[in-house]
């Protein structure tokens, strides 16, 4: 790694300055140039290292079984990828997808170096501090997805399929980015109101006007 690149990395991630000599950065490290709309990692893959973004931006998202995506957060220079860190902490597979939103330059900290670096207090505090911030952001996102206007979005999802919708509560939950238990609870509320009736993998619409009125309150993307 050139002295100029090392200085750039240290300016963006100053906690790296405290790592012991030889821990990182290896002399053979070089930046990775990634075009826009390139998938850096996918769900179920093993994490190949700890990414440090130098320029550009990475969008991290989760996919549903219906093919839709929910954006979790974005990584810009000086920030960390929560999904990558979590995978390295637990030695588990990645549980989200990372895609560049523009031309991006990054360096990849090897797995062994990351684990060694976590023994250094300043680096550990840096990673865990940003980890906590990301978790707080994700908690707010989950609250918005799960509870804010979910009844309106569910009502909208039920419309436009005729008098009967053949689907499962889990499929609806995946489509809305929530959990099955919440969808089931809301559907039973609709059923008690007389708007729908529920049977195995089938929802019969009795009062589409009421659903349409509720759906009108759904926030627009």
trRosetta pair geometry for C-beta under 8 A, 3 or more apart (Angstrom, degrees):
i j d omega theta_ij theta_ji phi_ij phi_ji
1 5 5.1 -118 -174 85 91 122
1 6 5.2 110 127 -61 117 91
1 9 7.8 -22 -178 0 145 141
1 25 5.1 -1 10 117 156 127
1 26 7.3 111 -14 86 107 47
1 27 6.4 -132 14 -146 70 33
1 28 7.8 3 -31 66 72 14
1 29 4.5 -5 -57 72 112 95
1 30 6.7 -168 -94 -80 68 47
1 107 7.9 28 -110 -125 129 147
2 5 4.6 92 57 10 85 101
2 6 6.8 -146 94 -6 44 87
3 6 5.6 -53 -145 37 32 115
3 7 6.4 35 154 -22 64 104
4 7 5.8 -55 -153 33 29 111
4 8 6.6 31 150 -20 63 105
5 8 5.5 -52 -150 33 36 114
5 9 6.4 35 153 -18 68 103
5 30 7.8 -26 177 -135 175 49
5 31 6.3 -142 -139 -35 131 108
5 107 7.8 114 170 -62 117 137
6 9 5.8 -54 -149 37 32 110
6 10 6.2 27 155 -15 65 110
6 25 6.3 -163 -113 43 92 137
7 10 5.8 -58 -144 42 30 109
7 11 6.2 35 155 -25 65 105
8 11 5.8 -52 -148 31 28 112
8 12 6.6 16 158 -8 63 108
8 54 6.1 42 140 -145 122 116
9 12 6.1 -66 -152 43 29 102
9 13 5.9 -32 171 39 69 104
9 16 6.3 -39 137 63 101 160
9 25 6.7 68 84 -53 163 151
9 52 6.4 54 -141 127 99 146
9 54 7.0 -57 -86 -95 68 107
9 107 6.3 -26 -99 27 127 145
10 13 6.7 -76 -123 70 24 65
10 14 6.1 58 175 -110 66 49
10 16 5.7 -121 -105 73 67 108
10 17 5.3 76 -147 -67 113 94
11 14 7.1 8 -141 -70 18 82
12 52 7.2 129 100 174 126 106
12 53 8.0 -129 165 85 150 59
12 54 6.5 -158 -5 -120 163 58
12 77 5.2 -86 -136 172 134 96
12 78 4.5 -126 -168 -78 84 73
13 16 4.8 57 112 -13 102 114
13 52 5.8 -63 -26 -145 149 128
13 78 6.6 -177 -65 -127 65 52
13 126 7.4 105 -163 158 82 151
14 17 5.7 -24 -175 0 61 116
14 126 8.0 -174 70 -103 70 146
15 18 6.2 -50 -173 25 53 109
15 120 8.0 145 168 108 93 116
15 122 4.9 -170 -143 135 87 93
15 123 4.5 135 151 -99 113 56
15 125 7.5 -163 -122 65 135 80
15 126 3.6 -96 -47 -21 160 156
15 127 7.7 -146 99 -30 162 73
16 19 5.7 -28 -167 -4 55 117
16 24 7.0 -81 -154 99 104 107
16 25 7.4 28 176 -44 132 99
16 117 7.7 -26 -119 -144 69 138
16 123 6.8 73 -85 -101 43 111
18 120 5.6 159 114 168 104 131
18 121 7.9 -68 135 60 149 70
18 122 4.4 78 35 49 160 136
18 123 6.3 -152 69 -35 108 90
19 23 4.3 -127 169 74 108 132
19 24 5.5 -28 136 52 161 84
19 117 5.4 -36 -109 -119 120 96
19 120 5.7 -130 -102 -16 59 167
19 123 6.3 48 -70 -49 90 143
20 23 4.8 94 62 -23 75 119
20 120 7.2 -166 -16 -82 82 126
23 113 6.2 120 163 -148 69 85
23 116 5.3 -157 -148 118 101 125
23 117 5.9 126 156 -78 127 78
23 120 7.6 90 152 -34 174 134
24 29 7.9 64 -162 -43 84 149
24 109 6.1 27 -154 -142 156 99
24 110 7.5 -166 -101 34 118 90
24 113 4.2 89 -66 -170 123 132
24 116 7.7 148 -20 75 104 116
24 117 6.2 -35 20 -65 129 122
25 29 4.9 -77 171 28 103 152
25 107 7.4 -5 -139 156 131 150
25 109 7.8 -90 -112 -109 83 83
26 29 4.9 122 65 -31 79 94
26 110 7.5 41 -11 -6 128 126
26 113 7.6 -113 -29 -73 99 146
29 107 5.9 48 174 -159 117 122
30 107 7.6 -171 103 -115 20 96
31 54 6.2 -49 -127 17 126 152
31 105 5.0 9 175 -175 129 103
31 106 6.8 143 -156 73 81 20
31 107 5.5 -70 -104 -70 60 84
32 105 7.0 158 75 -154 48 53
32 106 5.4 -24 56 67 98 74
32 107 6.8 146 5 -98 86 35
32 108 6.5 34 -11 -19 134 102
33 103 7.5 -9 -171 -174 85 95
33 104 7.9 153 -158 85 42 47
33 105 5.7 -18 -102 -102 61 82
34 38 4.8 -136 179 63 99 145
34 40 6.7 -2 -142 -84 161 100
34 56 7.4 -163 66 92 97 171
34 100 5.1 169 120 -45 117 153
34 103 7.2 162 86 -158 55 50
34 104 4.7 -19 65 67 104 92
34 105 7.3 175 20 -84 78 31
34 106 6.9 -2 2 17 122 102
35 38 5.2 109 67 -39 72 121
35 100 7.0 153 101 78 36 144
35 103 6.0 -33 -134 -107 41 76
36 100 5.5 -131 -130 114 38 106
36 101 6.7 -18 -146 142 92 22
36 102 5.0 -23 -99 -136 107 25
36 103 5.5 -53 -44 -51 84 54
36 104 7.6 116 -86 -12 53 86
37 99 6.5 0 -145 176 41 110
37 100 6.5 -72 -13 76 17 81
37 101 7.6 51 -65 -120 57 29
38 99 6.8 169 80 -153 34 67
38 100 4.9 19 45 24 83 116
38 104 7.8 -134 47 36 113 111
39 42 6.2 25 168 -62 128 93
39 97 6.4 -47 -143 -171 104 103
39 98 7.1 115 -163 80 57 55
39 99 5.2 -32 -98 -97 58 85
40 51 7.1 29 165 -83 147 157
40 58 6.3 -27 7 -135 146 126
40 98 4.2 -45 59 98 109 109
40 99 6.8 -170 6 -88 82 28
40 100 6.7 97 -38 -37 107 85
41 45 5.5 -143 -164 69 87 137
41 47 7.2 15 -138 -112 154 63
41 48 7.6 -161 -95 13 116 99
41 83 8.0 -177 90 111 134 126
41 84 7.5 123 29 -84 162 96
41 94 5.3 84 151 4 125 178
41 97 6.8 -169 95 -143 61 44
41 98 4.8 37 42 31 87 107
42 45 5.1 91 63 -13 74 121
42 94 7.0 126 90 84 31 128
42 97 5.2 5 -122 -110 55 88
43 62 7.5 76 -74 -136 125 67
43 63 6.7 -111 -10 30 139 107
43 93 7.6 63 176 140 52 111
43 94 6.2 -132 -120 104 32 86
43 95 5.9 26 -130 -153 87 31
43 96 6.3 35 -79 -74 83 9
43 97 6.1 -50 -26 -55 80 80
44 93 5.0 -2 -154 161 33 145
44 94 7.0 -41 25 63 17 73
44 95 8.0 67 -52 -99 45 47
45 48 8.0 -32 147 -28 113 93
45 93 6.2 140 70 -159 21 95
45 94 5.2 -4 64 30 77 115
46 87 7.6 155 -160 172 46 128
46 93 5.8 -70 -81 -110 51 70
46 94 7.3 151 -133 -11 7 87
47 50 7.9 40 160 -71 123 52
47 84 5.4 131 -138 -145 131 71
47 87 4.0 134 -29 109 133 134
47 88 5.5 -94 90 -59 150 79
47 93 7.7 160 -22 -148 75 32
47 94 5.6 119 -67 -59 83 98
47 111 7.0 125 105 -94 93 110
48 108 6.7 -12 110 -173 96 142
48 111 7.3 -110 174 -43 27 106
49 84 8.0 -9 101 -168 39 125
49 108 3.9 81 92 171 143 100
49 109 5.5 168 176 73 101 44
49 110 5.3 -57 -115 -108 112 27
49 111 5.7 -108 -97 -46 56 65
49 114 7.0 159 -159 -27 61 127
50 80 7.7 -25 -174 -146 101 103
50 81 7.8 -176 -158 45 62 101
50 84 5.9 135 -125 141 56 124
50 85 7.0 55 -126 -85 103 67
50 88 6.2 -15 -74 -41 97 161
50 108 7.1 137 62 -166 40 57
50 109 4.0 -24 61 61 98 110
50 110 8.0 -17 19 58 84 15
50 111 7.5 131 -22 -96 83 44
50 113 7.9 -120 26 84 115 93
50 114 4.3 125 -19 -92 133 135
51 58 7.4 40 121 -14 150 166
51 75 7.4 81 100 128 119 159
51 81 5.6 40 55 0 108 132
51 84 5.9 -164 17 -65 92 174
51 98 7.8 162 19 156 160 167
51 106 5.2 2 -167 171 97 143
51 107 7.7 150 -152 80 53 38
51 108 5.7 -28 -96 -105 62 71
51 109 7.6 -146 -63 17 14 81
52 80 8.0 -30 -103 -105 64 70
52 106 6.0 155 77 -163 47 85
52 107 5.1 -14 59 61 105 84
52 108 7.6 -174 19 -86 77 23
52 109 6.2 71 -20 -26 110 104
53 56 6.5 -118 -166 70 109 81
53 57 7.4 59 -170 -104 151 28
53 58 6.2 -141 -85 -4 135 110
53 75 5.4 151 -17 133 144 102
53 76 6.3 -141 102 173 144 19
53 77 5.0 -122 111 -86 91 49
53 78 7.7 -61 73 11 91 39
53 79 6.9 -4 41 55 121 76
53 104 6.6 -54 -142 -168 99 111
53 105 7.7 108 -165 82 58 52
53 106 4.9 -42 -105 -99 48 104
54 77 5.8 28 -172 -114 17 110
54 105 4.5 -51 67 101 111 98
54 106 5.8 179 6 -97 84 38
54 107 6.7 66 -36 -9 116 87
55 77 6.2 4 -85 -61 31 127
55 103 7.7 -4 115 110 109 80
55 104 6.4 -176 94 -145 65 46
55 105 4.5 38 40 34 96 102
56 76 7.9 -157 102 -133 38 62
56 77 7.8 103 45 -46 48 92
56 100 6.1 -15 162 -152 134 108
56 101 7.5 160 177 58 87 70
56 102 5.0 -159 -142 83 86 89
56 103 5.7 -125 -94 101 123 43
56 104 2.8 -147 97 -103 158 69
56 105 6.2 136 1 13 115 57
56 106 7.6 -83 55 -43 119 90
57 74 5.5 3 -176 177 108 117
57 75 6.9 155 -159 77 56 52
57 76 5.3 -18 -106 -94 85 77
57 100 7.0 118 81 -156 54 63
57 101 4.7 -31 90 46 109 110
57 102 5.7 56 33 28 94 100
57 104 6.5 -126 34 -92 32 116
58 74 6.6 160 80 -161 47 65
58 75 4.4 -7 57 53 102 104
58 81 6.9 -33 91 -87 139 117
58 98 5.1 5 175 -173 119 103
58 99 6.9 147 -159 72 69 28
58 100 5.7 -45 -102 -94 67 55
58 101 7.2 177 -109 -1 15 85
58 104 6.4 77 -61 -131 82 165
58 106 7.8 19 -44 -57 128 145
59 71 6.2 -57 -172 -131 105 107
59 74 5.3 -28 -101 -105 59 89
59 98 7.2 156 78 -153 44 51
59 99 5.1 -24 61 66 95 85
59 100 7.5 121 14 -143 80 6
59 101 5.1 87 -27 -52 109 108
60 71 7.4 100 78 -160 49 65
60 72 4.9 -53 106 59 94 109
60 73 5.5 2 53 61 111 69
60 74 6.9 179 14 -94 79 33
60 75 6.6 64 -24 -18 113 101
60 81 6.4 143 -70 -145 143 96
60 82 7.5 167 102 44 168 88
60 83 5.7 -180 -161 0 138 131
60 96 5.3 52 179 131 93 136
60 97 7.1 163 -151 81 52 45
60 98 5.1 -18 -97 -98 77 77
61 69 4.5 34 154 178 139 113
61 70 6.1 162 -161 78 87 40
61 71 4.8 -49 -97 -101 100 47
61 72 5.9 176 -104 0 35 83
61 96 6.3 166 80 -171 25 102
61 97 5.5 -26 65 61 78 95
61 99 7.3 -19 18 16 109 109
62 69 6.9 156 78 -154 38 66
62 70 5.1 -12 58 56 90 95
62 72 6.2 77 -15 -47 92 112
62 95 7.3 -5 -109 141 106 79
62 96 5.1 -69 -77 -115 72 89
62 97 7.3 149 -98 13 26 85
63 67 7.0 -25 -168 -142 105 27
63 68 7.3 151 -154 82 60 36
63 69 5.4 -35 -97 -97 63 77
63 97 6.4 50 -27 -9 103 129
64 67 6.9 -38 74 30 78 22
64 68 4.8 2 36 59 118 84
64 69 7.4 -153 4 -79 80 28
64 70 7.1 74 -39 -16 101 100
64 174 4.0 137 -169 173 113 92
64 175 6.4 155 137 -78 158 31
64 177 6.9 -103 -66 -82 130 64
65 170 8.0 28 29 137 146 98
65 171 6.8 -91 80 -118 124 69
65 174 4.7 -29 30 -169 93 165
66 171 6.7 97 -61 -165 109 83
66 174 5.5 144 -6 115 98 114
66 175 5.0 30 10 -87 157 81
68 174 7.7 140 46 144 105 81
68 175 6.4 84 18 -138 142 54
68 177 7.7 -97 108 -57 123 94
69 97 7.5 -69 -131 49 123 129
70 145 7.0 31 -148 -111 138 149
70 177 4.6 114 -83 -119 141 129
71 74 7.6 -6 -177 -51 117 85
72 82 7.7 -118 136 56 130 124
72 83 7.5 95 81 -46 157 116
72 96 6.1 -44 2 -136 146 154
72 138 6.3 2 -167 -109 95 102
72 141 6.9 145 -143 98 52 169
73 82 6.9 67 42 12 141 121
73 134 6.2 -85 -18 -144 173 96
73 137 6.0 77 -93 111 124 138
73 138 7.0 -71 -38 -70 117 87
73 141 8.0 -124 -60 -35 82 152
74 101 7.1 -19 -136 -7 124 140
75 79 5.1 -155 -150 92 69 111
75 80 7.0 -70 -132 125 117 13
75 81 5.1 -37 -74 -77 151 79
75 98 7.7 -8 18 -141 127 117
76 79 5.5 64 54 15 61 122
79 130 6.4 165 -153 -157 67 136
80 84 7.5 -126 172 63 84 109
80 85 5.9 46 151 -44 125 129
80 127 6.2 88 -72 -132 171 70
80 130 4.8 111 26 109 113 143
80 131 7.1 -38 82 -64 135 69
80 134 7.5 -94 77 -36 88 141
81 84 3.9 58 92 13 116 113
81 85 6.5 166 89 -13 61 84
81 98 6.7 -14 -135 -97 142 141
82 85 5.7 -59 -147 39 31 110
82 86 6.1 30 157 -20 67 108
82 131 6.1 124 -121 -131 86 66
82 134 4.0 -166 -68 134 131 154
82 135 7.1 157 -138 -57 140 66
82 138 7.3 -135 100 -37 170 136
83 86 5.9 -54 -145 36 28 110
83 87 6.4 29 155 -19 62 107
83 94 5.8 58 156 -152 111 90
83 95 6.4 -141 -145 54 106 72
83 96 4.5 -102 -108 40 155 117
83 98 7.2 -164 64 -55 136 108
84 87 5.8 -56 -150 35 30 111
84 88 6.4 24 155 -14 65 108
84 94 7.1 -11 -91 -108 54 109
84 98 7.8 9 -49 -45 106 148
85 88 5.8 -61 -149 40 31 107
85 89 6.2 37 153 -26 67 104
85 127 6.2 166 -131 -174 135 109
85 131 5.8 -123 112 -95 154 112
86 89 5.6 -48 -145 30 32 115
86 90 6.4 0 166 7 64 110
86 92 7.7 -39 134 56 80 109
86 95 7.7 -47 95 24 130 111
86 131 8.0 136 -61 -141 80 115
87 90 6.6 -75 -147 52 24 90
87 91 7.7 61 167 -113 57 5
87 92 5.6 -115 -139 73 64 69
87 93 6.6 -55 -134 140 114 14
87 94 5.0 -32 -76 -83 150 61
87 95 7.5 179 -74 -2 101 78
88 91 7.4 28 -161 -72 28 45
88 111 6.3 -165 -127 -136 106 84
88 114 5.6 -39 -175 114 153 145
88 115 7.1 -147 172 -65 106 84
92 95 7.9 9 120 -38 115 102
100 103 7.3 44 159 -112 137 13
100 104 4.4 -137 -131 2 124 130
101 104 8.0 81 42 -52 55 120
109 113 5.3 -122 177 89 87 119
109 114 5.1 108 120 -66 115 92
109 117 7.4 -37 177 5 140 149
110 113 4.4 87 62 9 88 107
110 114 6.9 -151 94 -10 44 85
111 114 5.7 -55 -150 32 30 113
111 115 6.6 24 156 -14 65 106
112 115 6.0 -57 -150 38 31 108
112 116 6.3 30 153 -16 65 108
113 116 5.6 -57 -147 40 32 111
113 117 6.0 34 154 -23 67 108
114 117 5.6 -57 -145 36 28 112
114 118 6.6 37 154 -30 63 100
115 118 5.8 -43 -151 20 33 116
115 119 8.0 40 149 -22 54 93
116 119 6.2 -49 -175 17 42 112
117 120 5.6 -48 -167 23 54 113
117 123 4.8 -85 165 131 96 160
117 124 7.9 173 133 -56 68 70
118 123 6.7 -114 -96 108 31 108
118 124 5.1 83 -163 -93 59 94
118 127 6.9 -57 -109 40 86 153
119 124 7.3 109 -34 -51 2 125
120 123 4.4 54 82 22 106 112
120 124 6.4 171 79 -15 50 90
121 124 5.7 -61 -143 39 27 110
121 125 6.1 24 162 -18 66 107
122 125 5.9 -54 -146 37 29 109
122 126 6.3 33 153 -23 63 106
123 126 5.5 -53 -150 33 32 115
123 127 6.4 27 156 -15 66 106
124 127 6.0 -56 -147 39 30 106
124 128 6.0 17 161 -8 67 113
125 128 6.1 -60 -137 47 27 103
125 129 5.8 34 160 -27 64 111
126 129 5.9 -57 -146 33 22 112
126 130 6.7 12 160 -7 60 107
127 130 6.3 -64 -153 42 27 102
127 131 6.0 33 150 -26 65 111
128 131 5.0 -50 -141 35 35 121
128 132 6.4 40 156 -23 65 99
129 132 5.9 -52 -153 31 29 109
129 133 6.7 27 149 -16 62 105
130 133 5.4 -51 -148 36 38 114
130 134 6.3 41 153 -19 68 103
131 134 5.8 -55 -150 37 29 111
131 135 6.4 31 152 -20 64 107
132 135 5.6 -54 -147 35 32 113
132 136 6.5 35 153 -21 64 102
133 136 5.8 -52 -152 32 32 112
133 137 6.6 32 150 -17 64 104
134 137 5.6 -55 -152 36 35 112
134 138 6.3 32 152 -18 68 106
135 138 5.6 -53 -145 38 33 110
135 139 6.3 40 153 -25 65 102
136 139 5.6 -49 -149 30 31 115
136 140 6.8 32 152 -16 61 102
137 140 5.8 -56 -157 35 33 111
137 141 6.5 34 148 -19 66 106
138 141 5.3 -51 -147 36 37 115
138 142 6.2 38 154 -20 68 103
139 142 5.8 -52 -146 36 30 110
139 143 6.4 33 153 -21 62 105
140 143 5.7 -53 -149 34 31 113
140 144 6.5 30 153 -18 64 105
141 144 5.8 -58 -151 36 32 109
141 145 6.2 24 155 -15 68 108
142 145 5.8 -56 -142 40 31 108
142 146 5.7 17 164 -11 68 116
143 146 6.2 -63 -135 44 23 101
143 147 5.7 -33 -176 29 62 116
143 148 7.1 62 134 -21 71 101
144 147 7.3 -78 -120 52 12 76
144 148 4.8 -29 -149 23 56 131
145 148 7.7 16 -25 39 11 90
145 150 7.6 65 153 -85 42 108
145 176 7.6 142 178 146 88 75
145 177 4.6 -80 -168 114 129 116
145 178 6.0 -175 138 -75 92 81
146 150 6.3 -24 165 -62 29 146
146 178 4.9 125 -114 -125 66 104
146 179 7.2 10 -122 10 112 88
146 182 6.0 -159 -164 -71 89 171
147 150 6.0 -68 -129 -7 13 121
148 219 7.6 11 133 -9 106 133
149 152 4.5 -39 -173 36 86 119
149 153 6.0 86 128 -22 86 96
149 217 6.5 -151 -134 124 106 90
149 218 5.5 130 165 -128 122 54
149 219 5.4 135 58 -8 167 93
150 153 5.6 -56 -145 41 37 108
150 154 6.1 40 154 -22 69 104
150 176 6.6 86 -149 169 91 136
150 178 6.2 55 -136 -56 135 157
150 182 6.7 -22 142 150 157 127
150 186 6.8 -128 119 -67 102 155
151 154 5.7 -52 -146 35 30 112
151 155 6.5 35 153 -21 62 104
151 186 5.4 -165 -106 -142 79 126
151 189 7.6 -50 -123 81 121 140
151 214 6.4 -77 133 177 95 126
152 155 5.7 -52 -151 33 31 113
152 156 6.6 31 151 -18 64 105
152 214 5.5 -150 -110 155 64 77
152 215 5.7 130 -172 -121 72 31
152 216 7.6 -96 -152 55 113 33
152 217 4.4 -118 -107 81 140 87
152 218 3.7 -177 133 -71 112 73
152 219 7.7 105 87 -4 139 59
153 156 5.6 -50 -149 36 35 114
153 157 6.4 39 150 -23 65 104
153 176 5.6 127 120 -132 123 111
153 215 7.7 96 -99 -131 19 74
153 218 4.9 118 -74 -130 62 123
154 157 5.5 -53 -149 33 34 113
154 158 6.6 34 153 -22 65 104
154 172 6.8 56 -133 172 90 124
154 176 6.4 -12 -79 -84 74 154
154 183 6.5 165 -114 -131 130 80
154 186 5.3 100 52 121 171 147
154 187 7.5 -124 170 -65 139 74
154 190 8.0 -136 119 -41 122 137
155 158 5.9 -57 -154 30 32 111
155 159 6.9 29 152 -22 64 106
155 190 7.6 164 -92 -99 85 133
155 211 4.3 -175 -162 -162 99 77
155 212 7.5 -156 154 -60 114 19
155 214 4.1 136 -35 92 174 113
155 215 4.2 -137 106 -62 105 83
155 218 7.4 -156 59 -48 97 116
156 159 6.0 -58 -153 29 35 111
156 215 3.8 128 -71 -143 76 114
156 218 5.1 -38 -26 -16 138 158
157 172 6.0 125 126 -143 147 96
157 175 6.1 126 -134 109 139 136
157 176 6.5 -81 -43 -65 153 105
158 161 7.2 -95 178 25 41 117
158 165 5.9 -124 -148 -11 67 157
158 196 7.0 -83 -163 -80 152 141
158 203 6.4 -87 -134 116 109 143
158 205 6.4 143 155 -88 111 114
158 211 5.8 -89 78 -162 122 147
159 205 7.7 99 -98 -114 56 154
159 208 6.4 107 -115 -153 96 98
159 211 5.8 170 -62 122 104 123
159 212 6.2 96 -100 -84 150 77
159 215 6.1 -57 -1 -41 138 164
161 164 7.4 -88 121 93 101 36
161 165 4.4 72 91 -97 148 91
162 165 7.6 157 63 -67 73 63
162 205 7.9 168 118 28 40 125
163 204 6.4 7 153 -155 83 74
163 205 5.4 -136 -152 52 48 92
164 202 5.9 -15 -170 -166 109 100
164 203 7.0 153 -157 78 57 47
164 204 5.2 -22 -101 -103 82 67
164 205 7.1 -147 -74 9 32 81
165 202 7.2 149 78 -156 48 50
165 203 4.6 -13 59 59 100 99
165 205 7.1 69 -11 -35 99 103
166 201 6.0 30 -166 144 73 89
166 202 5.4 -19 -106 -100 66 75
167 171 4.8 -118 -175 75 101 134
167 172 6.0 104 127 -48 131 91
167 201 6.7 -157 91 -165 13 70
167 203 7.0 -27 48 6 89 109
168 171 4.6 101 55 2 82 100
168 172 7.2 -146 94 -1 47 84
168 201 5.4 -31 -77 -112 74 81
169 172 5.8 -55 -153 39 35 111
169 173 6.3 39 149 -23 67 106
169 180 5.0 86 122 -157 104 93
169 183 4.9 159 -169 101 88 120
169 184 4.9 26 -154 -70 153 85
169 187 6.7 -109 -109 2 106 149
170 173 5.4 -52 -147 35 33 114
170 174 6.4 36 153 -20 66 102
170 180 4.8 -25 -91 -92 66 122
170 183 8.0 178 -75 54 22 145
171 174 5.7 -50 -149 34 32 112
171 175 6.5 33 152 -20 63 106
172 175 5.6 -54 -148 35 33 113
172 176 6.2 15 159 -5 67 111
172 183 5.0 143 98 -156 114 149
173 176 6.1 -67 -144 47 27 99
173 178 5.2 -101 -154 80 78 73
173 179 5.7 -11 -163 164 135 12
173 180 4.5 -96 -26 -78 158 52
173 182 7.1 119 -117 57 106 89
173 183 4.5 -119 -71 -13 87 138
174 177 7.6 32 -176 -70 28 34
176 183 6.9 147 38 -84 139 113
178 182 5.0 -76 153 64 129 135
178 183 6.4 144 88 -45 117 92
179 182 5.4 92 65 6 78 101
179 183 7.5 -151 98 -2 41 90
180 183 5.7 -61 -152 40 38 111
180 184 6.0 39 154 -22 73 107
181 184 5.7 -54 -147 36 30 113
181 185 6.4 33 154 -22 63 106
182 185 5.7 -52 -150 34 32 113
182 186 6.5 28 154 -15 65 106
183 186 5.9 -59 -149 39 31 108
183 187 6.2 31 155 -20 67 108
184 187 5.8 -55 -145 37 30 111
184 188 6.4 29 157 -18 64 105
185 188 6.0 -57 -152 35 28 109
185 189 6.7 31 148 -20 62 104
186 189 5.4 -51 -152 32 37 115
186 190 6.5 38 149 -18 67 100
187 190 5.5 -49 -149 35 37 112
187 191 6.3 39 149 -22 66 104
187 196 6.8 -67 -161 80 80 139
187 198 6.0 86 150 -79 119 134
187 203 7.0 -98 -145 -114 124 126
188 191 5.3 -49 -145 35 36 116
188 192 6.4 39 153 -21 65 100
188 198 7.4 -49 -86 -4 60 150
189 192 5.8 -50 -148 33 32 110
189 193 6.6 29 152 -15 62 107
190 193 5.7 -61 -153 39 32 111
190 195 4.5 -76 -175 63 87 119
190 196 4.8 27 127 24 116 110
190 211 7.5 39 -142 -90 127 98
191 194 7.7 52 178 -67 32 20
191 195 7.3 -90 -76 53 25 73
191 196 5.5 -64 -83 79 67 79
191 197 6.1 91 -132 -111 98 39
191 198 5.5 -57 -82 -9 140 104
193 207 7.7 -101 121 49 97 146
193 210 7.1 -162 135 148 128 155
194 206 6.2 -90 161 93 68 138
194 207 6.2 67 115 -19 81 136
195 205 7.4 -31 158 -150 73 65
195 206 6.0 172 177 60 23 90
195 207 4.2 -89 -125 54 63 110
195 210 5.0 -115 -107 81 114 131
195 211 5.8 128 -176 -54 129 93
196 203 5.4 -11 -173 -176 132 95
196 204 6.2 146 -163 76 71 52
196 205 5.7 -34 -104 -105 86 45
196 206 6.1 -179 -93 13 26 89
196 207 7.7 -101 -44 34 53 81
196 211 7.8 67 -48 -68 104 129
197 203 7.7 160 77 -158 42 51
197 204 4.7 -10 55 58 90 109
197 206 6.5 69 -15 -31 90 121
198 202 7.7 145 -161 86 45 61
198 203 6.0 -16 -107 -109 67 72
198 204 7.9 -149 -69 23 24 78
199 202 4.7 -10 70 65 94 104
199 203 8.0 -176 33 -79 64 32
199 204 7.3 38 8 -12 104 105
205 208 5.3 49 159 -71 128 87
205 211 6.8 -64 -144 -1 112 152
207 210 4.3 18 134 18 115 117
207 211 6.6 136 101 -15 71 88
208 211 5.4 -57 -149 42 40 112
208 212 5.9 44 152 -26 72 105
209 212 5.6 -52 -145 35 30 113
209 213 6.4 33 154 -21 63 103
210 213 5.8 -52 -150 33 32 112
210 214 6.5 28 153 -14 64 106
211 214 5.8 -58 -150 40 33 109
211 215 6.0 35 152 -23 67 109
212 215 5.5 -52 -142 36 31 114
212 216 6.7 44 153 -33 61 97
213 216 5.8 -44 -157 16 31 116
213 217 7.9 28 148 -17 55 97
214 217 6.1 -56 -171 25 42 110
215 218 5.5 -23 -169 -10 55 117
